Amino acid sequence: FRLAEMATKLVASRLLVRQAAVALQEGRPEAVSLCSMAKLFVTDECFSICNQALQIHGGYGYLKDYAVQQYVRDIRVHQILE
């Protein structure tokens, strides 16, 4: 179930980003608010996904042999800049 929850969060995040991008590209008035919502939602959900992936990998998640450690660092920066 954990993987299903993670996949659901990822798909929902991608859809929100795409919706915001289309609104921005088309110059719709709600584009700014959609972009703000996407930034807030996606960074929080993706941090949750990366954190759960790190938990699944255990100690190996911190090794440079696994991409999880890079994802966790990258998304943390995006959360701070958000």
LINSUL-V154262 format. One record per residue. N is the residue number from 1. PHI is phi as a letter, one per 40 degrees, with the letter a starting at -180 (999 if undefined). PSI is psi in whole degrees, -180 to 180 (none if undefined). D_FIRST is the distance of its C-alpha to the first C-alpha in whole Angstrom. Layout:
n=(N N)
phi=(PHI PHI)
psi=(PSI PSI)
d_first=(D_FIRST D_FIRST)
//
This chain:
n=(1 2 3 4 5 6 7 8 9 10 11 12 13 14 15 16 17 18 19 20 21 22 23 24 25 26 27 28 29 30 31 32 33 34 35 36 37 38 39 40 41 42 43 44 45 46 47 48 49 50 51 52 53 54 55 56 57 58 59 60 61 62 63 64 65 66 67 68 69 70 71 72 73 74 75 76 77 78 79 80 81 82)
phi=(999 c c c c c c c c c c c c c c c c c c c c c c c c c g c c c c c c c c c c c c c c c c c c c c c c c c c c c c c c g c c c c c c c b c d c c c c c c c c c c c c c c)
psi=(-31 -44 -37 -41 -42 -44 -39 -44 -39 -45 -42 -40 -45 -41 -40 -40 -43 -40 -42 -40 -41 -44 -40 -43 -36 -5 29 150 -27 6 -43 -44 -37 -39 -40 -44 -41 -44 -45 -53 -48 -42 -40 -45 -40 -33 -41 -44 -48 -39 -42 -39 -39 -41 -40 -41 -19 -141 -27 -24 -19 -8 147 -11 -18 137 -16 -43 -36 -41 -43 -44 -43 -46 -30 -40 -42 -36 -42 -42 -19 none)
d_first=(0 4 5 5 6 9 10 10 12 14 15 16 18 20 21 23 24 26 27 29 30 32 33 35 36 38 39 38 38 35 34 34 32 29 30 30 26 25 26 25 21 20 22 20 16 17 18 15 13 16 16 12 13 16 14 13 16 18 22 22 20 23 25 27 26 22 22 19 22 24 21 21 25 25 23 24 28 27 26 29 31 29)
//
